Amino acid sequence: MTDDQQRPHPGAAFDALGAEYEKAFAGSRTHRRSLEWLLGRLAPGSRVLDVGSGTGRPTAETLATAGHDVLGVDISPVMVELAARQVPAATFRCADIDDVPLEDASFDAVCVYFSLLQLDRREQTELVGRLARVLKPGGYLVLATVPLDVEGVDAVFMGQPVRVTSFTAQALATVVEEAGLEVVAEEATLFTPAHPDARPEPHLFLHCRRPVATAPDA
């Protein structure tokens, strides 16, 4: 059996959790501050990509309610069904983000809230690079993760088996910068999901911007 065959399917845990995931993380004030940060910088009617959109709350709902054009992509059909029902003002696709055709410089913002953790480091690095390219110059990428130095660790998340990989805060900032983005702001916190099987976990929010290219001197 190959390692890929042994690795839990990324969507399986979230199919099982469904709305319980939303309830567990609804109390994250840091997540809401992050969305407020982004909302304060977007022009009216901006196009936003939400990678790992989950139940649609709070990210897609907050952005769509503010009048932005939101595309959410999630690998879990249960999550996508919930999101489509809860946030009809946004568009959702059930797919692996790697299989979704995305044009370069086609989004004003990209949100990646805790959706990298079941990818290996190569996959995370490649995805961040791709998402940086789909941003318009001057666009924003907001990324949240659990900043730990772990790779391919089998764990139990809210009662569900997962395999987790992450970067330290400094290493993740390097990944972002090497993708051509600048880290404008960041916030680190400790959060305990509202679930009996949950434990306190560190959260890191990076708020990044794709620089606007300047014309070379004549």
C-alpha positions in Angstrom: 0.0 0.0 0.0 1.4 3.4 -1.0 1.6 6.4 1.3 -1.1 8.1 -0.7 -3.4 5.1 -0.2 -2.7 5.1 3.6 -3.3 8.9 3.9 -6.9 9.7 5.0 -8.9 11.4 2.3 -8.8 15.1 3.0 -12.5 15.5 2.7 -13.5 12.5 4.8 -13.1 14.2 8.2 -15.1 17.2 7.1 -17.8 15.1 5.6 -18.2 13.5 9.0 -18.0 16.7 10.9 -20.4 18.8 8.8 -22.0 21.6 10.8 -20.1 20.6 13.9 -17.0 22.2 12.5 -18.7 25.5 12.1 -20.0 25.4 15.7 -16.6 24.5 17.0 -14.9 27.5 15.4 -17.7 30.1 15.5 -16.1 31.7 18.5 -12.9 32.7 16.8 -12.6 36.4 17.1 -9.3 36.4 15.4 -10.9 34.9 12.3 -13.5 37.7 12.3 -10.8 40.4 12.8 -9.0 38.9 9.8 -12.2 39.2 7.7 -12.7 42.8 8.9 -9.1 43.6 7.9 -9.8 42.2 4.4 -13.1 44.0 4.0 -11.5 47.3 4.9 -9.2 47.0 1.8 -11.5 45.6 -0.9 -13.2 47.8 -3.5 -16.9 47.3 -3.9 -17.9 44.2 -5.8 -14.5 42.5 -5.5 -13.9 39.0 -6.8 -12.8 36.7 -3.9 -11.7 33.0 -3.9 -12.3 31.1 -0.7 -10.2 28.0 -0.7 -11.5 25.3 1.6 -14.8 27.2 2.1 -16.3 24.7 4.5 -19.9 25.5 5.6 -19.6 29.0 4.1 -19.5 30.6 7.5 -18.1 33.0 8.5 -15.8 33.7 5.5 -18.0 33.4 2.3 -21.1 34.7 4.2 -19.3 37.8 5.5 -17.8 38.7 2.1 -21.0 38.0 0.1 -23.1 40.0 2.6 -20.7 42.9 2.0 -21.5 42.7 -1.7 -18.4 40.8 -3.0 -18.4 38.1 -5.7 -17.3 35.0 -3.8 -16.3 31.6 -5.3 -15.9 28.9 -2.6 -14.1 25.7 -3.4 -14.1 22.7 -1.0 -13.3 19.0 -1.4 -16.1 17.9 0.9 -19.5 17.4 -0.7 -21.2 17.6 2.7 -19.6 21.0 3.4 -20.4 22.3 -0.1 -24.0 21.3 0.3 -24.2 23.1 3.6 -22.5 26.2 2.2 -24.7 26.5 -0.8 -27.8 26.3 1.4 -26.5 28.7 4.0 -24.9 31.3 1.7 -26.9 31.4 -1.5 -25.3 34.8 -2.4 -22.0 33.0 -3.1 -21.0 30.3 -5.6 -19.6 27.0 -4.4 -17.8 24.2 -6.2 -17.1 20.7 -4.8 -13.6 20.0 -6.2 -9.9 19.8 -5.3 -8.5 23.3 -5.8 -5.8 21.8 -8.0 -8.4 20.6 -10.5 -10.1 24.0 -10.7 -9.0 26.2 -13.7 -8.0 29.6 -12.4 -6.7 32.4 -14.6 -3.7 34.5 -13.5 -4.6 37.9 -12.1 -8.3 37.1 -11.9 -9.1 37.6 -8.2 -8.9 40.7 -6.0 -8.5 38.5 -2.9 -7.9 34.9 -1.9 -8.8 33.4 1.5 -7.1 30.2 2.7 -8.4 29.6 6.3 -6.9 26.4 7.7 -7.2 24.5 4.4 -3.5 23.6 3.8 -3.0 21.3 6.8 -3.8 18.1 5.0 -1.4 18.8 2.2 2.3 17.9 2.3 4.8 20.7 2.3 5.5 20.5 -1.4 1.8 20.7 -2.1 1.3 23.6 0.2 4.2 25.5 -1.3 3.0 24.9 -4.9 -0.6 25.9 -4.0 0.5 29.2 -2.3 2.5 29.9 -5.4 -0.4 29.3 -7.7 -2.8 31.3 -5.5 -0.3 34.2 -5.6 -0.5 34.2 -9.4 -4.3 34.3 -9.5 -4.2 37.5 -7.5 -4.4 40.8 -9.4 -1.5 43.1 -8.7 -2.3 44.9 -5.4 -4.6 42.0 -4.4 -4.7 40.3 -1.0 -4.2 36.8 0.2 -5.2 35.9 3.8 -3.9 32.7 5.1 -4.5 31.0 8.5 -2.9 27.8 9.8 -1.7 26.0 12.9 2.0 26.9 12.9 3.8 23.8 13.9 6.9 22.0 12.7 5.2 18.7 11.8 5.1 16.7 8.6 2.8 13.7 7.9 1.7 13.3 11.5 -1.3 11.1 12.1 -3.7 12.8 14.5 -7.3 12.9 15.6 -9.2 16.1 15.0 -12.5 16.5 16.7 -12.8 12.7 16.8 -11.8 12.2 13.1 -8.5 10.7 11.8 -6.4 13.2 9.8 -2.8 13.4 8.6 -1.3 16.8 9.4 1.6 18.8 7.9 2.5 22.3 8.7 5.2 24.9 8.8 6.5 27.0 11.6 5.4 30.7 11.5 8.8 31.8 10.1 8.9 29.0 7.5 5.4 29.8 6.3 6.3 33.5 6.0 9.2 32.4 3.8 6.9 30.3 1.6 4.6 33.3 1.1 7.5 35.7 0.4 9.0 33.3 -2.1 5.7 33.1 -3.9 6.1 36.9 -4.5 3.8 38.2 -1.8 4.6 40.6 1.0 3.3 40.0 4.6 1.5 43.1 5.5 0.2 42.1 9.0 0.0 39.0 11.1 -1.7 37.8 14.3 -1.0 34.8 16.4 -3.3 33.5 19.1 -4.3 30.4 21.0 -7.8 29.0 20.4 -9.8 26.2 21.8 -12.6 24.9 19.5 -15.9 24.4 21.1 -15.9 20.7 21.0 -15.4 18.1 23.7 -12.6 16.4 21.9 -10.8 19.6 21.0 -7.6 20.9 22.6 -6.1 24.4 22.6 -4.2 25.0 19.4 -2.0 27.9 18.1 -3.4 29.8 15.2 -1.5 32.1 12.9 -3.2 34.6 10.5 -1.0 36.1 7.7 -2.3 39.0 5.8 -0.4 39.3 2.5 -0.4 41.5 -0.6 0.7 41.0 -4.2 2.9 44.0 -4.9 1.9 46.3 -7.8 4.6 46.1 -10.4 6.3 49.4 -11.1 7.4 50.5 -14.5 11.2 50.3 -15.1 13.0 53.6 -15.3 13.4 54.9 -18.9 
